[in-house]
Amino acid sequence: MSRWRGMHTWAVVALLIGNAALAAAQQDKDHHLGPLPLLTDVIRWDPIREVWVDMKTKGVVDVVANSKTNPQPGAVAATATTYTQQGETKPQKPSDHSLFPMVLPDKQWFESCGRNLSDVLTLKSTGCDIFKDVINCQQLAQMGYLPPGVQSYSPGGHLTGGFSLPNGCSSGNLGVEYNGHKMVFNSPQIPILAVIAKELPFSKVYYYGSGVTQGRLLNIHMYKAEFCYAPPAISPLYVSKTAQFSTGMQPGTAAWNFFKTVALAPRFSNNIAALFRGDSADATWVLSVTKTGTDTTYQGAVAGQITITNPQAEPVTVYNIADYVQGGPQATVTCGTPIPFTIQPCSSTVCSYIAYWPVQPAAGTYTNLADVQYSVGASGVVGNQVGTAAFQVANVQEAVGLMNTAAGAIPSGQAVVQDGMVPQQYYFSGTAQQSYVTSLTCPDTAIINNEAVLTASTGQQIRQSSTVQKLCFELQVRVAQTASPYVGAWTWDVVKQASTSSVTLKPSETAWDRYVRQQVDLAAASGQDPAAAMQMINGGQNASLVAAAMPGTTTAEVTYTVTFTRRAPGAVVAGTPAFQTTGMVFITNSSPLNAALQGVQVTISNPFGGMPFTTPATCDLLTVPAGQTLQCRYVATPSFNPVGAQITATAIYLNNRNGVPSGATTAFVSAPVIVAGGTGSSSGRKLQAATAGPQEALDD
């Protein structure tokens, strides 16, 4: 009895201390609600989350007024007023147990949450709390401190050793070491959200945010610890499956027919294209294929297994399995045990299935789907889980092999047409047409016969050919000189001038020079010293001979300038060309087509190496009727003498494609003709060049 009384007295003292501390904490929060005389046994201020908490429901509340939110103990509550708790509205519960849920906050511990700046593991704590009650992880979840569905584990023994944290069908390792005032924990696989240190009659809670794998609690005395961790992220049920496709064959009765035709543009008839050089005609070749009967048919099937796994800690009942190919047939499912059946916790069941197509499905990727409907244990939770498996359906030829024929391997049910006119092959799976176009061009006349061969996968083979003809024509052009060319007569004026009228020249040798030379030669001939002879000569100079050694030069340069002036004939001065030649151009069209011309022109080569002379010819019309000859006249007035030059005529033809002007042209050129000698002139005119040296003649 005395022991109980002592404990009761201790509890009352603790209550008074707790009330005083809470009152102090309330004063610190007056800026939230102002002075509000709340009863400390029902509503308290949470300094960690900074919210008010109803300690009976452990929920977050919005305090409106003391009289509504917290009636006096023992008072009858009025009509149930409400307050907000975590977004929900619940009726108020009157409190008539003023000493039951009470908090004894430890201000110093709240300020540090047991952290030590020099100990990294203690700093992992993100928050803390103290409860008078001995609480658990689930209660913290109800109050909103931890996520719903949180799991808990309390190590046995002396809170030291290696433990296993259950987590669905698996578990994680938990290592704990506690020496009476300090605890270290390590949970490498499963993050810890909170640790509750229980020391009667209190509970100290260490929060770790989204979870940690290790931590340290300092200055803590407890008889029991509870570790809170998140529930496993598992599906209520797992469904996996396999899928394998296979093919079967049913022979068919298919037969083929084949025709080949060719057609020219409407401008042409009887598959004959008459063309000039440069023209073109389109030939359209048509391959017509018909097919009767039935093809070889193929049946497809997909089969596999469905594995259903229960990851829950309680039995799961499967009461329906729907298996089918998306966009395809339903499957028949066999599980060994009739549906419904039960799968025990952390166990699996394997079922088999098969689905048939009446015909071979198109090639591609398909998905097989199993939809399993189930209920979980006594909770009655009902749901469905889907498992899928993808599989490939190959082309028929890939599934059953290509049909080997004379044309090579051909897909089953198809035919191939090989045409020598085109490089590619054409494949047909039924009645259809394929066309292509070739262009016929000149200059070569030809008959074009083309064969195509159809080969079916059944081995049937058909040959067909068609013919088109092209006739190529040229315009014949001839040029003729109708009169001798006119070459005008030119006259010349020649003027010669000297650079000086007279020059004075010294003789090449004086009498004195001859005397000295003779005396030296005589002395040398007689064996005398030439130098002594020269001294004797200089000592007895003949005055008359010395005077003859006059100064001056023996040569002088005189420049003669000759100017030639050509005078044009009087006709040129009057406006008539100095040179002129005339003639006719004859254009003959031997084809059945009218030939439209852009124009006719005459070209005279320049025998003096300059640019040729070109002039248009004059025609009555620019169309050469079929089978006729067009005559055109030309008058050429080159700036040079055309006598002896070559003259050609060119008819510029407007090309057609399929009988319609294409914008291109082709030149039909005559054979060259030499311009004969002209009248009224000489063709050998020369121009004398002015020069200070020898004179040379230059051609004009």
Buried (B, 14 or more C-beta within 10 A) or exposed (E): EEEEEEEEEEBEEBBEEBBEBBEEBBEEBEEEBEEBEBBBBBBBBBBBBEBBBBBBBBBBBEBBEBEBBBBEBEEEBEEEBBBEBEEEEBEBEBBEEBEEBBBBBBEEBBEBBBBEEEEEBBBBBBBBBBBBBBBBBBBBBBBBBBEEEBBBBBBEEEBBEEBEBBBBBBBBEBBBEBEEEBBBBBBEEBBBBBBBBBEEBBBBBBBBEEBBBBBBBBEBEBEBBBBBBBEBEBEBBBBBBBBBBEBBBEEBEBEBBBBBEBBBBEBBEEBBBBBBBBBBBBBBBBBBBBBEEEBBBBBBBBBBBBBBBBBBEEBBBBEEBBBBBEEBBEBEBEBEEEBEBBBEBEBEBEBBBBBBBEEBBEEEEBBBBBBBBBBBBEEEEEEBBEBBBEBEBEBBBEBBEBBEBEBEEBBBBBBBBBBEBBEEEBEBBBEBEBEBEBEBBBEEEEEBEBEBBBBBBBEBBBEBEBEBBBBBBBBBBBBEBEEBBBBBBBEEEEEEEEEEEEEEEBEEEBBBBEBBEEBBEEBEEEEEEEEEBBEEBEEEEEEEBEEBEEEEEEEEEEEEEEEBEEEEBEBBEEEEBBBBBBBBBBBBBEBEBEBBBBBBBBBBBBBEEEEBBEBEBEBEEBBBEBEEEBEBBBEBBBEBBBBEBBBBBBBBBBBBBBBEEEEEBBBBBBEBBEBEEBEEBEEEBEEBEEEEEEEEEEEE
